[in-house]
Amino acid sequence: MEGQRYINPGEFVHSLANAVKAGGGRSSPAATLPTSSSSATGRWSASTTARTSTPMRSWSPTAPWLGQLARPHGVRTIVQAGRGYSFTVHPEEAPRNPLYLPTQRVACTPLGGPEDGLRVAGMMEFRKPGAPLDPRRVKAIIDAATPMFRGVDWEARTDEWVGSRPCTADGLPLIGRTKSSRVYVAGGHGMWGVALGPLTGKLLAEQVAHDRTPDLLRHFDPLR
């Protein structure tokens, strides 16, 4: 795939966390966010395993849990987990560009230099986001990709992982203000979160910081 832009997902997420910390925020990777509530006063609280916070305004990028958390705030669109599987291999000759195998529906992304390996990803599995990794899905990706490569030791793969893509019923993300005037949501991007994240942030910032709703944002109204 010539001319494509791609990133190392792990480095990207760590960079985001560092940017939050540099701006005065805190990162709590072990916390969970099972419930949220609001009252007539407009105050909002999020219960986590670590603590309860009551911010003036809250933004909720909660991936496949978005529907559950936003429902008390008037969001009715279903958000479910479309789980994708991935792992890393180290080919004898690493590709310099991303590879997509359309028939096999497998995507391969170089993570940097040859020592960083090649990330191999595929599948769309609809299960609960917290369900354990299913080894059969990993095997299916390997079986599909093996005939397309030489010089790959598939048994030496590392970093097997399953991640939950937040998928909406109509395929459009949920971005913007809810019925609770101080609660905003941003999620449901499916497989396009990395690509659409910067634009989502820009549009949402207009609404949160300046109380302006860009025309483009109206298509993604969480209350639609």
N, C-alpha and C positions, 0 to 999 in steps of 0.2 A: 504494500500500500504506500506508493510514493506520495510525498508532499503532505503526509498526515502529521498532526501534532499529537504527542502522547507524553505521559508522565509516569513517574514511579509512584504508585498510589500511597505506599507506606511513607515515603519521604514527604509527599504532599500533605498528608494528614498531620504528621508531626510538625510540619512548618505552620499549618493552621493553628495548632495548639500553642506553638511558641509565639505566634502573632497575638493570640488572645492574652497570653501571659504578659507579653510586652506592653499590652494596652491596659494592664491592671486587672485582667480577669483571672479566674482560677479554673483549673482543669481537674475534674473528678472522674477518671475513667472507670472506677469501680462502682459508681453510683448507678441506680436504676431510677426510672421515672414512671411509676405505675399509675399515679392518679393526679388529677388537677381539679381545682374547684374555683368558683367565683361567687361573689355575693352581690347584693343590691348596691353596695357602696362602690363597686367597680374594682375592688381589690382582688388579686388573684394569687393563688398559692400553688406551689408544686411540691409534692411530697417525694422525697428521695430517701434512699437508704442512709444517706449521710446527714441530711439536715432538711429543714423546711425554709424556703425563702419566700419573701413577699415583695417582689420588685414592683416598681411603678408601672413599667411596661415589660411584657415578656414576649419573646419570639420563640417559637417551638419547632426546631428542626429535628423531629423525633423519628424519622424514617418510617418503618412499617407500623409503629405504634401511634402514628399521627391520628388516625381515625378514632381510636379509643380515647386518646387524651383530649381531642378537640370536640368530641361529641357534646359534652356539657356546655360548650360555647356555641352551639348551633350548627356545627359542621356535620352534615349527614352523608356526604360522599364516602363510599367504602374505600379504604386503603388496605391492601393486602400485600403480603410478602411474596415477591417473585424471586426465589432464592437462586443465586448463581454460585457455581463452584469454581475454584481455581487452585493452582499449585505451581511450583517453580521447578524447572529442569535446567540443566546446564549442557547445551549442545556443544559438540566439538567445535563447530563454527557457528557462533551466535549471529542471528539475523541483525541487520543494521536498521531495519524498518519493521513496523508492526505487520503482522500477517493475519489475514482473515480467510478461513476455509468455509466458503458459503454453503456447500453441500453438507459438511459436517457441523456447521454452526459452531465453530471453535475459533476463538480470537487469541492471538499470541502477541505479547508485548515485551520488547527488550527492556530490562530494568536499568540499564546503564552499560557498564563495561562487561566483558566476557565473564568476569568473576561474579557478577550480579545475577546472571541467569536470564531465563526467558519465562515470563509468566503466561501460563496456559489457562484459559477460562472458557466456560460454556455452561449450558443448561438454563432452564427456566422451570423451577420446581415450586409449586404452590403448597406451602406448609406453614405451620406456625413459625414465627421468626426465631424462637428460642429452641426449636427442635435440633437434635444433634446432627452432625454431618453424616450423610449416608454414603458409605464407601462404594456402593454400586454406581452412584453418579460419577464419582471420580474415575472408576473403571470404564464407564461408557465414554468419557472424554478421551481417555488413553486409547481405547479401541478405535475411536474415530480418527484420532490424530496420528497414530503410529504409522500407517502406510504413507503418510505425506512427508515424513522426515527420515533423514539418515543421521547417524552419529548422536542419537539421544538415548541415554540410559533412563528409561521411564521408571525403573524400580528405585533409582536414586533421587527421586523427586523429594522436594521439601515444601514446607509451609502450606500443607493442605488446608483449605479454608472454605467456608460457605458463608455468603453474605446475603442479607435480605434487601432486595430492591423494593422500594415502596411504590406499588402500582395502584393507580386509581381505576375505577370502573370505566371511565370515558377516555382514559389515556392522557388527560391533561393534569398538570400539577395543581396543587392548592396553595395559593400565595396571596396573603393579604390579611385584612382585619376580619375578626369573627364578630359574633353578636356581642361579645364582651369587648367593650371599647378599648381595653388595654391589653388584649390578647391577640397576637398575630401568629399566623402559621406559615410555614414554607416547607413543602414536602410533596411527595407523590410524583417525583420526576422519573420514576422507573429506572431505566439504564442510562439516563442522561444527566445524572446529578452533577458530575464533574464538569461537563460541558456547559450546563445551564446555570450552575451555581453562581458565577459572577454576575450574570444578568439578573438573576433572582434577587441577589443582595442589593443591586443598584435600584431595582424597581421597588423593593420593599422599603429601602431606606427613604425613598421619596414619601411614602405613605406614613411611616413611623415618625420620621424626624420633621417633616414639613406638612403633614396632613394633606398631601396631594396624592390623588390616585391616577397614575399614568394610564392612558387609554389601553395600552397593551395589557396592563394588569387586570383589566375588567374581564378578560377571557378566562382568567384563572381564579375568579372569585370563590373563596372557600364555601360561601353560602349558596352557590348555584344549585 
